[in-house]
Structure formats: structure tokens, C-alpha cells
Amino acid sequence: MQHTRIIEEHYYIMLHILLLKVLGIWPHDKSRLLLLQRVLIIILNVTFICMQLLVFITSRYNLVLLVKTMSFVLPFTIVAIQYCFFILKSKNIKNLHYIIQEDWKIIRNKIESEIIQKYAHYGQFYITLIFLYTCFMIIAAVLIQFYPIIFDLILPFDEPRPCKLIIGLEYFVPEDKYFITKALHELITTIICGLIVLTTATQMLIFIVHSIGMFKIASYRVRYSLEDSVLYMSNMGKERAICESIMQIVIAHRKAMKSSDLMISTFNVPVSIIAILAVLSLSMNLFRFFQAITLKDTVDLGISFIFITIYLIVFFAACLAGQKVMDYNNEIFRLIYNTSWYLMPVPSQKLILFLMQKVGKEFNLKIGLLFVGKMENFTTLLNHALSYVTVMYSVQ
């Protein structure tokens, strides 16, 4: 495991790696139980989705039933797709780890080392933050599921409060029979799916944060390698120093673009599918949220609010990450343009012009095949979701 030392030390926290191994999606894991772990989790998730869809067979169909069921089915479907693609793309993820290892080898001085370490530690910080948020959501799910039992223990009534499952599942047994067993089944599946979202999303975040760090190193090399002091050297030394500086800038910029492009090509197809399902699921939960306000249903209100919050955070983070990558790439172009390139020898000016043409091309992260990671597209996603809510209200 020597080849993953930098990855494990600087980008992941130990709990994150442990969760990835437990879920069977740590790409460097060679455990014999790996296949069994993956099969059990897939079966658990797929059967849970099927149990939700069976409600359409045993219940009378209407728009409220459709929205309430699909507002749960779609998130679990997204998790299943994401989990399966992380299994299928484990070699690509391993290659991304190797690329990160190689990128650390081009670090030339202490300042560049501090830059890449700073962004690596940003990744660790975000992982910790998301982990705490996931724990909060799990606790909220437990309280929502078992709140009648908890209230009976704290404030006992003459008659126990009625208990029911939060997610509509069809077990083909009486609803009040084996409630604890069914509730635990629901809770365990929800926790596993929540951990899958946590571990997969944070892995993608790590790759984005590393790419941003490489763009910042390229910016640093432009700012301090093409400084005006080079212009006062002799012509021969000047040519050599400028060519060396440009070469180092190109290396850092190509490394940043390579890791970004490989990440995009790896997750393009699954993220495009997930993006469509996520917008539909957000619409369903928005409709359910407004319905809960009208009917004063606190349970539905809390559940839909949790889902809406998660989707908004994910959409905002994806658009913000894409915007940061685009901004840092544009920053390199601006810094090159602001150098005294016009005072350089003609051969060096040609190299600078070539570098500006390369860096000046728009570079961004595509969220699947459909959306470009920009902050302005965050509002576009919300507009699509709200338009679907309007359609559902008109159909109702």
C-alpha cells in the first residue's frame, strides 16, 4: 500500500477509508469478501426499491400516492446507480489516485508543497463536515421513524401512540405486525444508502479539490517564474530561463487539466443520469413539501425538507466547484497577460502566445452530458424543478 500513502495521508481521513472498505468501494481493497459485500448491498437496495414500487399494486393509484412513493424511490435509485458505477469504475478511480501521486512529484519548492497540501486538507475538512452533516441526518431519520415510541417513553399516555413506517413499503403482512423489524429494515437500508452518498460524493470532491490545487500551482508559477527580474538577465540566460519557466507552467497546467478531464470522462454517464433523476426527485419533494404545509403534516414536512436541503447543497456544491475550476483557469490567462511579455525576446514571445492560446480556451466541468458547472446554472436547475412542480399542481 506504499503507492497510496500520499492519498491516504493528505486527502482522506481514516474513518472515510474504513467506510469505503466496509461498503466495498475502496479501489485498492483486495479483500476476499469484497464481492459478497457488494452483492449484499445491491440486493438490499434493489429489493428495498421494489418493495416501494409494490405499493402501486396494493393501493389505489392517484397523484398523491405517485409523488409520495417516487419522492423516496428516486433517491434510492440514484444511490443504487451511483454505487454500481463506482464499482464498475474502480479501475478509473484507482488511476485517478495514481495521477494524484504523480502530480505530487512535480512539486519544486516549499511554497508549491504548501499550496497542494492546503487544498488536500480542504478535502479532509469537507469530508469531516459532510460526515457530521450525514450523522445529523441519520439521527433525524431515527427520531422521525421512532418518535412515537420515544415520546411514549418520555411522556407515557394511557394508550400508546400509533406507529407507522415513514417510507411506504409493501411486505404483504398487516401494517402493525412486526413493526420494529420493518422499521429496522427501513432504517438500516437508509443508513447504508446515506453512507454510500457520503463516501462517493466526497471522493469526487477530493478529485475536484486536487485539480483546483494544481491550477493554483500553475498560477503561482506564472506569478513568480515570469517575473520582471528575468528580463534583466543576459539574452542567452534570459531565453533559457523563460523557456524553463514556460515549460514548468505548461506541465502544471496540463496536470490540472488531465486530472479534471479523467474525472469528467469517468463520471460523465452516471452523473448525467443522476442529474436528471435528481431534478425530478427535487420536484417531487418540493410538491410534497407544499402539500405538507397545506395539510399541516409535520412528518412529511420534515422528510421533504431533508431531501430538498440535500439536493440544494449537492447542486450548489457541484456548480460552485465547476465555477472555481473555470475561474482558476481564467486566472492563469490573466496572470500571463499581465506579465511584461512584450519586453521578452521574439522566440519567447511566441512561446507566451502559444501558452495564452492554450490557457485562453474555456475550460469547465460538465455535470454529466447536460449541465456545465457554473453558478448561473444553479438557478437553471431550480427553475426546471419548480416548473415540474407547477405541472404537477396543474395536473392535480
TORDREN-608239 format. One record per residue: x, y, z negated of N, C-alpha, C in turn; residue number from 0. Coordinates in steps of 0.001 Angstrom, whole numbers, plus 500000, padded with zeros to 6 digits. Layout:
R   n_px   n_py   n_pz  ca_px  ca_py  ca_pz   c_px   c_py   c_pz pos
R      X      Y      Z      X      Y      Z      X      Y      Z NUM
...
END
This chain:
R   n_px   n_py   n_pz  ca_px  ca_py  ca_pz   c_px   c_py   c_pz pos
R 500820 498791 500000 500000 500000 500000 500859 501266 500000   0
R 502177 501124 500290 503065 502277 500262 502655 503317 501312   1
R 502095 502832 502452 501757 503750 503535 500540 504621 503209   2
R 499826 504315 502155 498663 505125 501776 498921 505944 500514   3
R 500170 506024 500090 500470 506704 498829 500065 508166 498875   4
R 500406 508870 499956 500072 510286 500070 498561 510481 500092   5
R 497867 509612 500817 496403 509698 500908 495780 509550 499526   6
R 496174 508522 498806 495569 508238 497501 495958 509283 496461   7
R 497166 509801 496562 497656 510728 495542 497078 512126 495708   8
R 496969 512607 496957 496638 514008 497188 495195 514245 497642   9
R 494546 513270 498237 493234 513524 498838 492075 512862 498093  10
R 492323 511744 497463 491260 511011 496785 491484 511046 495278  11
R 490396 510890 494535 490505 510617 493107 490294 509114 492919  12
R 490812 508567 491834 490790 507114 491642 489370 506557 491618  13
R 488449 507314 491024 487064 506854 490979 486480 506753 492376  14
R 486865 507688 493250 486386 507657 494630 486871 506400 495352  15
R 488147 506088 495195 488698 504878 495829 488027 503632 495270  16
R 487780 503619 493954 487120 502476 493326 485715 502278 493903  17
R 484968 503364 494066 483620 503270 494640 483670 502769 496082  18
R 484644 503252 496844 484792 502795 498230 485075 501295 498287  19
R 485887 500804 497354 486185 499372 497324 484965 498562 496884  20
R 484226 499075 495902 483026 498375 495436 481983 498287 496560  21
R 481868 499354 497335 480889 499385 498429 481401 498697 499697  22
R 482678 498324 499703 483219 497585 500845 483562 498442 502036  23
R 483831 499737 501838 484147 500618 502963 485483 501332 502785  24
R 486351 500830 501885 487724 501335 501822 488511 500644 502928  25
R 488977 501383 503945 489536 500738 505152 490786 499917 504909  26
R 491489 500150 503799 492727 499412 503523 492491 498213 502604  27
R 491239 497948 502283 490913 496834 501388 490953 495516 502170  28
R 491646 494524 501625 491743 493212 502268 491180 492116 501370  29
R 490225 492479 500535 489640 491517 499612 488847 490443 500364  30
R 488835 489235 499814 488079 488135 500424 486580 488317 500242  31
R 486200 489123 499262 484779 489352 499004 484211 490502 499837  32
R 485032 491058 500729 484624 492238 501486 483380 491960 502329  33
R 483382 490860 503049 482236 490522 503906 480977 490308 503085  34
R 481111 489634 501945 479961 489385 501078 479393 490700 500544  35
R 480272 491614 500128 479816 492921 499641 478989 493635 500702  36
R 479510 493672 501901 478843 494401 502981 477507 493770 503342  37
R 477470 492459 503427 476224 491768 503789 475156 492005 502728  38
R 475534 491895 501457 474557 492095 500373 473986 493511 500385  39
R 474842 494514 500581 474374 495899 500585 473473 496162 501790  40
R 473829 495630 502958 472995 495822 504154 471644 495149 503980  41
R 471645 493913 503449 470377 493201 503229 469510 493955 502234  42
R 470124 494435 501152 469377 495183 500138 468731 496428 500737  43
R 469480 497138 501544 468977 498382 502133 467899 498105 503179  44
R 468141 497139 504058 467182 496842 505138 465868 496305 504577  45
R 465941 495401 503608 464709 494863 503015 463939 495944 502265  46
R 464668 496870 501663 464008 497968 500958 463246 498860 501945  47
R 463843 499114 503111 463162 499899 504143 461936 499148 504663  48
R 462085 497836 504889 460959 497027 505389 459806 497003 504391  49
R 460113 496927 503095 459071 496938 502068 458288 498247 502076  50
R 458975 499343 502409 458274 500616 502511 457363 500643 503737  51
R 457825 500105 504851 457026 500115 506080 455822 499183 505995  52
R 455909 498153 505126 454777 497232 504958 453550 497922 504364  53
R 453748 499102 503784 452622 499859 503231 451609 500197 504324  54
R 452076 500394 505563 451172 500722 506661 450230 499557 506989  55
R 450633 498339 506619 449787 497165 506883 448693 497042 505833  56
R 449044 497308 504585 448093 497082 503483 447302 498320 503093  57
R 447657 499492 503635 446953 500727 503279 446323 501353 504518  58
R 445335 502155 504290 444655 502828 505393 445526 503975 505895  59
R 445734 504005 507188 446643 504983 507771 446028 506378 507774  60
R 446834 507382 507391 446491 508791 507560 447781 509603 507539  61
R 447667 510896 507815 448870 511733 507905 449599 511822 506567  62
R 448859 511899 505467 449484 511994 504142 450305 510744 503857  63
R 449744 509572 504168 450474 508315 503967 451720 508278 504854  64
R 451586 508718 506100 452733 508728 507019 453859 509609 506478  65
R 453516 510826 506049 454526 511763 505555 455168 511236 504280  66
R 454342 510745 503366 454870 510272 502082 455792 509070 502268  67
R 455432 508170 503174 456251 506975 503408 457524 507320 504169  68
R 457374 508078 505260 458537 508378 506092 459512 509339 505416  69
R 459028 510119 504456 459947 511000 503725 460934 510196 502884  70
R 460604 508933 502589 461545 508027 501919 462250 507114 502913  71
R 461523 506653 503928 462102 505707 504887 463263 506342 505645  72
R 463089 507576 506104 464128 508224 506902 465446 508404 506141  73
R 465447 508876 504880 466737 508967 504164 467430 507625 504001  74
R 466661 506574 503676 467288 505255 503522 467772 504715 504872  75
R 467073 505057 505946 467531 504673 507284 468829 505382 507633  76
R 468914 506659 507293 470152 507432 507521 471319 506791 506776  77
R 471074 506397 505534 472137 505775 504729 472578 504452 505363  78
R 471605 503653 505839 471941 502371 506467 472783 502579 507724  79
R 472404 503557 508545 473168 503852 509768 474575 504312 509410  80
R 474672 505198 508450 475973 505733 508048 476872 504629 507499  81
R 476302 503751 506685 477082 502659 506104 477588 501706 507185  82
R 476703 501335 508111 477093 500397 509176 478173 500984 510073  83
R 478066 502267 510404 479073 502879 511258 480406 503017 510544  84
R 480407 503230 509237 481674 503288 508510 482345 501915 508479  85
R 481540 500875 508497 482107 499528 508597 482692 499302 509990  86
R 481913 499669 511031 482353 499454 512407 483565 500309 512765  87
R 483656 501493 512156 484738 502424 512484 485864 502402 511451  88
R 485986 501311 510719 487008 501255 509663 488423 501391 510234  89
R 488659 500845 511439 489985 500976 512055 490266 502427 512428  90
R 489248 503124 512920 489434 504540 513259 489721 505377 512015  91
R 489025 505051 510912 489261 505770 509664 490678 505489 509152  92
R 491112 504249 509309 492485 503904 508926 493487 504686 509774  93
R 493187 504841 511066 494062 505634 511939 494104 507094 511500  94
R 492962 507623 511064 492934 508996 510548 493827 509132 509311  95
R 493827 508115 508468 494715 508133 507303 496181 508123 507740  96
R 496498 507326 508758 497870 507285 509255 498283 508625 509863  97
R 497342 509283 510551 497633 510592 511133 497936 511605 510037  98
R 497171 511552 508946 497442 512443 507813 498834 512178 507250  99
R 499193 510888 507143 500534 510539 506664 501608 511147 507567 100
R 501387 511037 508891 502368 511564 509833 502427 513088 509794 101
R 501282 513725 509577 501262 515192 509528 502118 515724 508388 102
R 502161 514999 507283 502970 515442 506145 504469 515423 506470 103
R 504856 514652 507479 506279 514531 507813 506807 515749 508570 104
R 505902 516592 509110 506375 517755 509868 506527 518992 508966 105
R 506218 518836 507676 506345 519951 506746 507820 520348 506649 106
R 508104 521656 506826 509501 522100 506929 510042 522762 505667 107
R 509168 523363 504872 509669 524087 503701 508653 524017 502566 108
R 509014 524656 501465 508193 524592 500264 506841 525273 500460 109
R 506819 526384 501197 505557 527111 501383 504565 526268 502189 110
R 505029 525632 503249 504147 524760 504028 503656 523586 503190 111
R 504538 523071 502335 504130 521990 501439 503040 522457 500477 112
R 503184 523681 499983 502164 524229 499083 500828 524437 499803 113
R 500888 524841 501082 499652 525051 501856 498903 523737 502022 114
R 499585 522691 502479 498908 521416 502740 498433 520777 501439 115
R 499216 520949 500349 498789 520416 499058 497578 521163 498516 116
R 497533 522475 498753 496395 523267 498283 495098 522778 498921 117
R 495138 522544 500230 493912 522094 500902 493595 520639 500575 118
R 494622 519840 500312 494364 518468 499863 493673 518472 498503 119
R 494097 519361 497622 493483 519452 496295 492088 520068 496370 120
R 491852 520902 497402 490489 521358 497644 489574 520163 497902 121
R 490102 519198 498681 489326 517987 498949 488999 517240 497673 122
R 489991 517111 496773 489746 516456 495488 488710 517210 494663 123
R 488795 518538 494686 487846 519355 493933 486428 519161 494453 124
R 486264 519170 495780 484932 518987 496362 484390 517594 496072 125
R 485270 516589 496084 484837 515236 495748 484299 515194 494325 126
R 485041 515808 493385 484600 515840 491988 483273 516564 491852 127
R 483139 517688 492561 481905 518475 492497 480716 517678 493031 128
R 480908 517023 494174 479831 516227 494766 479502 515030 493891 129
R 480531 514449 493267 480291 513317 492370 479432 513736 491184 130
R 479724 514897 490604 478929 515389 489481 477492 515678 489918 131
R 477348 516233 491110 476004 516511 491634 475237 515207 491857 132
R 475940 514177 492362 475295 512877 492569 474858 512271 491242 133
R 475703 512387 490219 475332 511885 488884 474083 512601 488369 134
R 474031 513909 488590 472862 514682 488169 471608 514185 488885 135
R 471719 513910 490189 470573 513431 490967 470138 512034 490505 136
R 471113 511189 490163 470779 509848 489678 470037 509933 488350 137
R 470519 510794 487455 469835 510981 486167 468419 511507 486389 138
R 468278 512451 487339 466947 512985 487651 466037 511882 488191 139
R 466590 510991 489031 465796 509890 489571 465347 508935 488464 140
R 466232 508657 487507 465874 507792 486375 464761 508425 485547 141
R 464880 509713 485278 463855 510395 484474 462510 510426 485187 142
R 462540 510675 486507 461279 510703 487266 460638 509324 487289 143
R 461479 508285 487449 460933 506934 487541 460375 506433 486206 144
R 461077 506714 485127 460693 506130 483839 460144 507169 482854 145
R 459718 508323 483367 459284 509364 482438 458067 508958 481598 146
R 457101 508140 482097 456007 507732 481197 456497 506902 480013 147
R 457441 505996 480278 457975 505151 479210 458783 505992 478224 148
R 459581 506935 478757 460401 507790 477886 459512 508654 476993 149
R 458453 509221 477589 457543 510058 476800 456809 509233 475744 150
R 456476 507993 476057 455813 507127 475081 456720 506832 473892 151
R 458020 506748 474157 458962 506501 473061 459152 507751 472203 152
R 459146 508919 472863 459356 510170 472125 458060 510629 471452 153
R 456972 510681 472236 455662 511134 471737 454632 510039 471998 154
R 454569 509029 471155 453651 507906 471415 452183 508342 471321 155
R 451394 507899 472318 449945 508099 472330 449271 506799 471921 156
R 447955 506898 471654 447200 505694 471323 447226 504703 472479 157
R 447157 505230 473706 447234 504382 474896 448472 504771 475691 158
R 449209 503779 476172 450419 504095 476930 450079 504795 478240 159
R 450966 505675 478664 450760 506376 479927 450871 505392 481087 160
R 450109 505577 482155 450195 504664 483301 451522 504830 484028 161
R 452108 503703 484435 453379 503712 485147 453151 503299 486596 162
R 453868 503934 487494 453789 503560 488896 455124 503846 489562 163
R 455360 503148 490669 456600 503338 491398 456592 504681 492112 164
R 457747 505308 492159 457875 506587 492854 457813 506370 494356 165
R 458518 505354 494842 458541 505036 496265 457487 503971 496543 166
R 456688 504209 497563 455641 503247 497911 456222 501984 498522 167
R 456160 500877 497803 456679 499580 498265 455570 498541 498201 168
R 455614 497607 499123 454619 496536 499135 455292 495230 498743 169
R 454990 494755 497519 455539 493495 497009 454533 492349 497109 170
R 453295 492647 497527 452219 491660 497615 451926 491014 496260 171
R 452072 491805 495196 451665 491407 493849 450931 492601 493246 172
R 450138 492409 492187 449455 493547 491567 450427 494659 491182 173
R 449985 495911 491345 450870 497057 491171 451448 497139 489773 174
R 450650 496805 488739 451132 496940 487371 451887 495710 486876 175
R 451960 494676 487704 452648 493452 487298 454138 493567 487639 176
R 454988 493128 486721 456452 493179 486901 456919 494606 487202 177
R 456372 495581 486509 456728 496963 486818 458207 497230 486580 178
R 458734 496756 485443 460137 497013 485115 461055 496417 486178 179
R 460738 495193 486618 461557 494538 487644 461546 495334 488939 180
R 460353 495757 489358 460233 496515 490605 460898 497883 490479 181
R 460752 498506 489300 461371 499815 489097 462897 499717 489104 182
R 463432 498654 488508 464882 498458 488528 465385 498201 489942 183
R 464609 497411 490710 464961 497172 492120 465024 498490 492882 184
R 464037 499335 492665 463993 500640 493325 465154 501526 492882 185
R 465428 501509 491591 466465 502373 491043 467854 501929 491484 186
R 468119 500623 491446 469433 500113 491851 469703 500413 493313 187
R 468687 500196 494167 468856 500489 495590 469107 501973 495819 188
R 468376 502810 495105 468555 504255 495238 469949 504679 494803 189
R 470442 504117 493704 471780 504464 493214 472847 504032 494219 190
R 472720 502813 494758 473697 502330 495741 473697 503227 496976 191
R 472513 503585 497450 472422 504462 498623 472992 505844 498319 192
R 472754 506341 497100 473335 507625 496711 474844 507580 496690 193
R 475416 506468 496216 476870 506320 496189 477439 506184 497602 194
R 476688 505555 498503 477130 505452 499899 477213 506843 500522 195
R 476179 507647 500285 476190 509025 500798 477366 509793 500218 196
R 477590 509643 498920 478698 510339 498253 480034 509970 498875 197
R 480314 508685 498996 481634 508236 499450 481872 508507 500928 198
R 480861 508313 501767 481042 508535 503205 481146 510029 503529 199
R 480290 510837 502915 480321 512281 503185 481628 512905 502722 200
R 482132 512472 501572 483374 513047 501064 484586 512610 501888 201
R 484523 511417 502489 485610 511010 503384 485682 511928 504594 202
R 484532 512226 505191 484504 513146 506325 484984 514537 505908 203
R 484616 514940 504708 485049 516237 504192 486566 516290 504042 204
R 487174 515199 503616 488629 515141 503457 489324 515365 504802 205
R 488826 514727 505854 489437 514885 507173 489316 516333 507669 206
R 488170 516961 507402 487983 518359 507817 488918 519277 507044 207
R 489014 519061 505731 489879 519892 504894 491341 519759 505333 208
R 491751 518550 505685 493132 518353 506155 493368 519105 507466 209
R 492403 519052 508384 492553 519773 509654 492687 521273 509418 210
R 491882 521797 508497 491965 523223 508162 493347 523550 507603 211
R 493888 522653 506769 495226 522865 506226 496285 522918 507319 212
R 496156 522074 508347 497115 522085 509447 496985 523362 510271 213
R 495765 523859 510461 495583 525141 511156 496252 526276 510367 214
R 496139 526216 509044 496761 527252 508216 498290 527186 508301 215
R 498849 525983 508418 500300 525852 508584 500729 526450 509921 216
R 499929 526204 510969 500229 526810 512272 500180 528332 512180 217
R 499200 528860 511446 499100 530316 511256 500315 530844 510500 218
R 500743 530109 509488 501930 530519 508724 503157 530565 509624 219
R 503297 529586 510499 504464 529551 511385 504431 530703 512381 220
R 503251 531087 512834 503148 532243 513722 503536 533510 512974 221
R 503048 533650 511756 503248 534878 510983 504724 535083 510605 222
R 505439 533996 510281 506787 534141 509745 507887 533612 510677 223
R 507514 532910 511757 508530 532413 512692 508749 533381 513841 224
R 507718 534085 514246 507832 535053 515347 507898 536470 514815 225
R 508567 536650 513682 508656 537987 513093 509654 538839 513872 226
R 509576 540129 513652 510374 541073 514445 511873 540915 514256 227
R 512317 540284 513149 513759 540135 512915 514419 539308 514011 228
R 513639 538429 514661 514189 537619 515749 514633 538509 516903 229
R 513932 539638 517089 514194 540495 518242 515549 541187 518161 230
R 516149 541230 516987 517426 541919 516820 518614 540964 516930 231
R 518330 539725 517272 519419 538770 517472 519998 538953 518878 232
R 521124 538308 519146 521699 538346 520494 520761 537622 521461 233
R 520911 537906 522744 519980 537346 523733 519949 535829 523700 234
R 521120 535203 523631 521167 533742 523621 520523 533198 522344 235
R 520875 533775 521196 520291 533328 519930 518812 533628 519859 236
R 518414 534765 520466 517009 535155 520467 516179 534142 521236 237
R 516649 533781 522437 515931 532798 523269 515760 531477 522525 238
R 516853 531026 521917 516828 529743 521229 515892 529779 520024 239
R 515954 530861 519238 515114 530963 518041 513638 531050 518403 240
R 513319 531818 519456 511915 531956 519858 511374 530636 520391 241
R 512162 529953 521214 511717 528651 521752 511494 527640 520629 242
R 512379 527644 519635 512237 526733 518495 510978 527070 517689 243
R 510725 528368 517501 509545 528790 516750 508260 528396 517474 244
R 508239 528646 518780 507042 528297 519563 506809 526794 519526 245
R 507891 526020 519625 507759 524568 519585 507145 524111 518269 246
R 507590 524687 517146 507060 524311 515832 505588 524723 515687 247
R 505219 525875 516261 503811 526312 516228 502944 525344 517029 248
R 503423 524964 518207 502667 524035 519062 502488 522692 518367 249
R 503532 522214 517704 503440 520925 517005 502361 520968 515933 250
R 502379 522023 515101 501381 522137 514023 499970 522276 514586 251
R 499832 523092 515643 498504 523298 516236 497988 522013 516883 252
R 498848 521295 517575 498433 520033 518203 498057 518992 517149 253
R 498784 518964 516048 498448 518039 514962 497057 518341 514401 254
R 496776 519642 514215 495462 520036 513690 494350 519644 514647 255
R 494560 519896 515948 493539 519571 516944 493387 518057 517113 256
R 494504 517326 516997 494442 515873 517166 493607 515225 516075 257
R 493829 515621 514817 493053 515036 513715 491584 515423 513830 258
R 491312 516673 514259 489915 517108 514430 489245 516350 515562 259
R 489942 516207 516694 489358 515513 517848 489096 514042 517539 260
R 490024 513394 516826 489825 511983 516496 488653 511815 515537 261
R 488509 512743 514588 487378 512681 513672 486066 512859 514431 262
R 486036 513812 515379 484823 514057 516165 484475 512832 517005 263
R 485467 512260 517688 485204 511094 518528 484785 509875 517709 264
R 485288 509775 516477 484940 508641 515619 483498 508708 515155 265
R 483058 509907 514746 481736 510046 514124 480703 510713 515028 266
R 481014 510892 516310 480110 511629 517191 478745 510958 517319 267
R 478746 509684 517672 477482 508973 517914 476646 508837 516637 268
R 477223 508321 515525 476385 508197 514323 475863 509530 513819 269
R 476702 510577 513881 476262 511862 513358 475170 512467 514219 270
R 475207 512219 515538 474138 512726 516404 472802 512071 516055 271
R 472829 510764 515770 471598 510064 515366 471146 510560 514000 272
R 472090 510675 513083 471765 511110 511721 471222 512533 511722 273
R 471774 513402 512582 471315 514794 512624 469842 514876 513020 274
R 469440 514076 514011 468032 514080 514442 467136 513576 513323 275
R 467520 512448 512720 466710 511883 511636 466677 512809 510425 276
R 467784 513500 510159 467832 514396 509003 466903 515590 509182 277
R 466832 516138 510398 465923 517260 510647 464474 516808 510498 278
R 464159 515619 511018 462801 515082 510865 462473 514832 509397 279
R 463437 514266 508663 463218 513983 507248 463054 515274 506447 280
R 463846 516294 506786 463693 517590 506121 462300 518157 506365 281
R 461801 518004 507594 460451 518485 507913 459398 517752 507097 282
R 459544 516432 506998 458597 515631 506210 458587 516077 504747 283
R 459770 516297 504199 459848 516678 502789 459392 518117 502548 284
R 459589 518995 503514 459049 520344 503397 457522 520322 503392 285
R 456958 519510 504297 455500 519363 504339 454987 518784 503023 286
R 455703 517787 502512 455304 517165 501245 455451 518147 500086 287
R 456464 518993 500145 456680 519996 499101 455520 520994 499049 288
R 455113 521484 500228 454000 522439 500274 452684 521780 499853 289
R 452526 520514 500221 451338 519782 499800 451316 519599 498282 290
R 452474 519309 497714 452557 519112 496256 452239 520400 495510 291
R 452662 521537 496077 452328 522816 495448 450819 523028 495464 292
R 450190 522703 496591 448736 522874 496718 447983 521964 495753 293
R 448447 520698 495658 447762 519712 494814 448271 519715 493369 294
R 449310 520520 493094 449908 520602 491764 450399 519235 491266 295
R 451049 518504 492192 451616 517192 491884 453092 517378 491527 296
R 453405 517331 490237 454767 517626 489787 455783 516574 490222 297
R 455359 515307 490297 456283 514244 490697 456686 514426 492159 298
R 455705 514586 493049 456006 514812 494460 456800 516095 494653 299
R 456490 517088 493859 457198 518361 493945 458681 518173 493612 300
R 458962 517428 492539 460349 517194 492139 461114 516361 493147 301
R 460467 515306 493658 461135 514415 494618 461449 515150 495909 302
R 460457 515836 496451 460671 516558 497712 461695 517676 497535 303
R 461706 518315 496375 462687 519375 496120 464108 518808 496112 304
R 464292 517622 495523 465616 516981 495506 466089 516691 496921 305
R 465214 516105 497742 465594 515789 499124 465892 517054 499920 306
R 465050 518068 499772 465264 519326 500503 466598 519947 500116 307
R 466906 519944 498822 468176 520506 498347 469361 519770 498949 308
R 469288 518442 498966 470389 517641 499525 470592 517959 500998 309
R 469503 517992 501767 469616 518265 503198 470177 519667 503456 310
R 469709 520651 502714 470184 522017 502917 471672 522138 502596 311
R 472104 521480 501517 473528 521515 501151 474378 520852 502233 312
R 473927 519697 502732 474685 518977 503767 474749 519795 505049 313
R 473612 520344 505498 473598 521160 506712 474499 522386 506564 314
R 474400 523043 505406 475206 524245 505182 476692 523895 505162 315
R 477059 522798 504478 478470 522399 504391 479018 522037 505772 316
R 478221 521328 506589 478674 520942 507925 478886 522167 508808 317
R 477945 523105 508772 478072 524326 509584 479222 525199 509086 318
R 479392 525275 507766 480479 526078 507199 481841 525496 507569 319
R 481975 524171 507507 483242 523525 507865 483582 523778 509328 320
R 482587 523631 510205 482816 523915 511622 483198 525363 511866 321
R 482566 526273 511133 482874 527702 511268 484297 527990 510814 322
R 484731 527349 509722 486086 527566 509205 487131 527090 510211 323
R 486910 525918 510804 487850 525399 511795 487953 526358 512976 324
R 486826 526844 513466 486814 527779 514589 487508 529090 514224 325
R 487260 529595 513003 487863 530856 512563 489377 530734 512439 326
R 489853 529617 511892 491294 529450 511708 492006 529263 513042 327
R 491346 528617 514001 491924 528509 515336 492008 529888 515988 328
R 490959 530697 515836 490968 532060 516377 492005 532939 515675 329
R 492245 532660 514379 493239 533431 513634 494627 533240 514223 330
R 494939 532020 514682 496244 531762 515290 496413 532621 516538 331
R 495369 532701 517372 495427 533523 518578 495652 534993 518214 332
R 494928 535473 517211 495048 536877 516808 496456 537185 516298 333
R 497034 536259 515521 498375 536481 514990 499431 536488 516100 334
R 499269 535607 517092 500215 535588 518214 500123 536883 519004 335
R 498895 537342 519222 498696 538575 519995 499301 539786 519279 336
R 499275 539781 517950 499765 540917 517179 501281 540926 517004 337
R 501961 539869 517484 503425 539887 517436 503967 540825 518515 338
R 505241 541145 518412 505883 542021 519424 506354 541188 520611 339
R 505429 540463 521203 505769 539560 522313 506277 540323 523529 340
R 505843 541568 523686 506239 542369 524851 507700 542804 524785 341
R 508337 542669 523605 509751 543009 523463 510662 541796 523629 342
R 510064 540654 523814 510845 539426 523944 511368 539285 525366 343
R 512380 538443 525565 512845 538177 526932 511728 537578 527780 344
R 511827 537737 529091 510759 537300 530006 510458 535804 529870 345
R 511458 534910 529807 511132 533481 529627 510332 533209 528341 346
R 510667 533938 527277 509933 533765 526017 508516 534303 526130 347
R 508345 535398 526888 507004 535938 527105 506128 534933 527826 348
R 506708 534203 528770 505941 533181 529491 505499 532071 528546 349
R 506386 531683 527639 506022 530658 526658 504920 531155 525728 350
R 505020 532425 525297 503998 533014 524434 502660 533057 525163 351
R 502698 533435 526468 501469 533490 527252 500833 532102 527372 352
R 501672 531093 527582 501162 529726 527647 500524 529311 526322 353
R 501180 529680 525218 500649 529349 523891 499327 530070 523638 354
R 499224 531337 524056 497988 532089 523864 496845 531497 524672 355
R 497153 531015 525891 496116 530378 526704 495612 529099 526047 356
R 496526 528369 525430 496147 527123 524759 495311 527398 523516 357
R 495767 528342 522694 495089 528638 521433 493815 529446 521675 358
R 493777 530226 522761 492634 531097 523020 491375 530366 523430 359
R 491483 529081 523802 490285 528315 524151 489458 528043 522896 360
R 488144 528178 523046 487271 527962 521896 487353 526513 521437 361
R 487600 526347 520158 487686 525000 519572 486735 524932 518379 362
R 485855 523957 518386 484886 523843 517298 484569 522384 517032 363
R 483925 522159 515900 483473 520818 515528 482032 520646 515964 364
R 481773 519603 516699 480411 519320 517134 479755 518366 516148 365
R 478577 518725 515674 477808 517855 514787 477045 516891 515693 366
R 477671 515758 515974 477088 514841 516939 477238 515402 518341 367
R 476365 514984 519242 476382 515463 520617 475453 516648 520812 368
R 474827 517133 519722 473745 518094 519856 474063 519461 519294 369
R 474735 519520 518132 474910 520780 517432 476391 521112 517312 370
R 476680 522397 517392 478035 522886 517189 478115 523471 515784 371
R 479208 523152 515088 479356 523610 513716 479609 525114 513641 372
R 478539 525891 513541 478619 527343 513361 477578 527738 512334 373
R 477861 528801 511602 476919 529243 510585 475599 529685 511202 374
R 475649 530233 512416 474408 530675 513055 473501 529499 513397 375
R 474089 528308 513582 473274 527132 513900 472595 526540 512677 376
R 473020 526978 511472 472328 526550 510257 470878 527031 510282 377
R 470683 528272 510696 469313 528796 510802 468544 528112 511926 378
R 469253 527706 512976 468585 526981 514069 468015 525660 513579 379
R 468788 524939 512765 468305 523682 512196 467078 523911 511312 380
R 467123 524965 510502 465973 525271 509644 464751 525638 510470 381
R 464964 526383 511549 463837 526754 512412 463192 525526 513041 382
R 464021 524564 513471 463477 523317 514029 462653 522580 512978 383
R 463191 522482 511762 462478 521770 510698 461147 522445 510380 384
R 461147 523762 510286 459916 524488 509966 458902 524406 511101 385
R 459388 524347 512340 458459 524206 513470 457752 522861 513429 386
R 458467 521811 513004 457825 520495 512878 456798 520501 511746 387
R 457096 521243 510678 456129 521371 509580 454850 522040 510089 388
R 455009 523062 510910 453842 523749 511485 453025 522800 512347 389
R 453695 521946 513102 452986 520957 513929 452187 520000 513052 390
R 452798 519546 511963 452097 518615 511069 450886 519263 510425 391
R 451016 520528 510065 449863 521247 509497 448748 521411 510521 392
R 449119 521663 511766 448100 521807 512813 447404 520492 513109 393
R 448162 519384 513054 447565 518057 513271 446621 517713 512126 394
R 447041 518079 510917 446191 517789 509749 444850 518519 509856 395
END
